[in-house]
Amino acid sequence: MLLIGGKSFHSRLMVGTGKYTSSLLMKASLENSKCEIVTVAIRRINLDKNNENLIEAIDWKKYWMLPNTAGCTNADEAIRIALLGRELAKLSGQEDNTFVKLEVIPDTKYLLPDPLETLKAAETLINKGFTVLPYINADPLLAKRLEEIGCATVMPLGSPIGSGQGLLNASNISIIIENSKVPVIVDAGIGVPSEASQAMELGAHGVLINSAIALAKNPVQMAKALMHGVLGGRDAFLAGRIKRKNIANPSSPLNNVSQ
């Protein structure tokens, strides 16, 4: 079980709701991923009563809402949007939901999170009773500081959002995992199941994926493939890989072989 903020989940794959060509495709992809946590960008929810919005489109009895502060460029904005997200979670029927995925991103080209504003916002939100899941660069020192102030997870990026470049920061992510006492969720940059599996093989507790599913040629099939990648990577981590060696080691030893 994955334990975040006192709440348990079977699935270690979290899925986003942006970039799908239709709500039907999004819902089918969520179903096929077997995810339990679904993240929603609060600033991008269409509250027009004449159009279906994400709050109405998704069955929130099946999924745990993870409101996120995407689009916020400083701590004050993120805090305001987080408060709105908590109210929307309550409106969806999740009265006890205090989760927020904290994103503070002033950089418009590479979409890299601001570490100082993220830390500032996290401290305030924790004091307001939020379960904070901060999105960060793969910075081991920042990850530890966020853990120390009470964040429920840390969410280092594998590579820039939506880039599909995989785990460019694997060494730093490994350090974060080694030093962390809270779940480490790899977020951003994963493009295919092998990369999700790699993150899990490193010891990550979960991954969050949006673009790799939503922008795939067949999102529903990719959702299933990524689900299997996460499961396989987790099993491999628990099983323990063999040690790397500089020379070959025969699968069938020649000891006591008759001549």
N, C-alpha and C positions, 0 to 999 in steps of 0.2 A: 504494500500500500504506500502511496505517496501522501505524506502528511504535511499540509500547509496551514499554518495558523490554526491548528487544532481541528482541521477538517480533513477527512481521509478520502482519497480517490484511487480507483483501480487503474485508470489509464494514466500514462505518463506523457501522452501527446496532447498538447493544448493547440487549439486551432482558431485562427482569426476569421473574420467575416467580411473583409474588404476585397474588392477587385473582381468579384464573381460577376458573370454576365447576367445572371438572374438569381432571384431568391430561391427558386426551385433547385437550381444547380447547387447553390450554397447548402441548402438543407440536405440534399442527397449526399453531398460530400461530408458534411458533419456526421451523418448517419454511418457512412462507410468507414470513417476514421475511427469509430468507437471511442471518440474523445468524450470527456466529461466536463472539461473547462473550455468555455468559448469566450474569446475576448471581443469586446465591442468598443469602437471608437466613439465616445460620447459626443464629441463635437461634430461628428459626421452623420448623426442620426437625423433622419428626415421626419419631423414631427407633423408634417402636413396631413391633416385628417383624411384627405382625398387619396393618399398614397400609403401603401403598406410600409411600415418601418420595421427595423430590426427587432424592436421590442415585441411587436405583434407577430412577426414572421417566424420566430423561433419558439419552440415549446420549452419554456423555462422550468418545467417540471422534470425535464430530462437532462438539462445542462445547467452547470453552475456558471453564472455570469461573472466575467472578469472585465469590468469597465476599465477603459484605458484613457489616458490623457493625451493621446496623439494629437498633434497640431499645436501643443502648448510650447512656448518659447522661453518661459521663465517660471520660477517657483510660484509666484502669485497666481498666474493663469492656471497652472496645474492643480493648485489647491482648490481653486474655484470650480474647475471642471470635475475634480474628484468628488466634491460635495454633491454636485449635480448627479454624478454617476451613482452615488450611494442611494439617492432618492429614486432614481430610475430602477435600480435593483429591487428596491422595496415595492415599487409599482408593479414589477414583474412577478411579485409573489414571494420574493426572497427577503423576507423581513430581517433576517439575521445576517445578511451579506454585507460585510465590511471590506471586501477585497477591492484593491485598485492596482492596476498595472501603471506604475508611474513612469511617464515619458516626458522628458524636458529636452526639446531638440530645437535650438536656434539655427543650426547649420542646415541650409537648404540644398546644398549640393551633395554632400555625403551622408546627411541625416545622422550625424554622430551626436550622442547625448551629451549635455552639459553636466560635468561631474559636480561642480559647486552648487548649481541651482537644483540638481537632483537631490543632493544631500540636504540642502536647506528645506526643500519641499517635503522630503521624507520625514524629517524631524517634526515638522508641524503636523503632518497627517497622522503620524503615530500618536502624537499627543491628543489628536482628535478622535482616536479610537479606530483608525483604519488598520487593516491588514495590508501592508505595503509590499508590493512586488516590483522593485525598481529595475528598469532597463538601463544597462550601463555598458561602457567600453569594457574590454577584458582587462581590467585594472585590479590586480589582487589587493592592493592597499585600500582602494575605494570600496571594494567588495567587503573587506573585513570591517571597515568603518561603518558601513550600512548595516551589517549584521550586528555590530556592537550597539547601535542606537535602537535596534528592535525590529528591523525589517524581517519579514517572514521568509523571503527568499532573496537571492540575487540572480539577475538575469543578464549575463554577459552576452554580447553579440559575437557570433561566429565570424561574420563579415558584414559589410553595410546592408541595411534593410533592402530586401527585394533584389539583391545583386546576384544571388545564386552562386556565389563564389566558394561556398562551403566554409570549412573551419580554418580560416587564415590565422586565427589566434589560438591554436590548439595548445601551445605550450603555456600561455598565460591562463587559459581556461583550466588546464590541469592543476596549476598552482592554486587557483581559486577553489577548485574542488577539494584539493588536499587540505587546505586551511579552513574550509567552511564548516560550520556546525548547523547551518540551515540548508535547505535544498537549493541546488544550483540548476537553473533552467536555462539552457542555451537558446537564445532568441535572436533571430535574424541571420540571413545568409545561406541557410540550408536550402539546397535545390533538389536533392534526390534522396531516396531511402538510405543509400550507402553513407551519406553524410550525416543523416540522423542517427544511423547506427554507430558511426564513429564517435559522435558526441556521447552516446550512451556507453560505449565501450571505454571511454575516458573516465567514466564514473559520474557523469551528469545524472541528475535525478529525473530530468524530463527535458522536452524541447517544445518550443512554441513555433508553429509554422502557419504562414498565410499564403504568401505569393507562390511558393512551390506547388501548392494545391490549386489555388484559384486560377493561376495563369498556365497551368498544364494543358496540353491538348485534350486530355480527358481527366478533368479534376476529380471525378468520382473514383476512377480507377487509381489515380495517384494518391488519393486519401487513404485507400486501402493499403497501397504499397508502403506508404510512410508509416502506417500503423504497424505493419510487419517489421519494418526497419527498426523502429523503436523497441519492439518486443525482442527482436534478435540481438540488438546491441545490449540491452539490459541483461539478457540471459548470458551473453558472452562475458560481460563484466563480472557477473556473479560467479560464473564458472572459472574464470581466471585463465588468461592466455599463457602460452608457453613462453619461455624466455628467448629473446633473440640471441643468435649465435653468429659468429663470423665464419664458421665452417659448417659443412653438411653433417647431418646426423641421420643415418639410415633408418627408415621406418621398420625395416626387418633386420635387427641386429645379427651379425655373423658369428656371435659366440656359440660355441658347441655345434657348429655346422659340420656335418660329415664331409670328408674329402673324397 
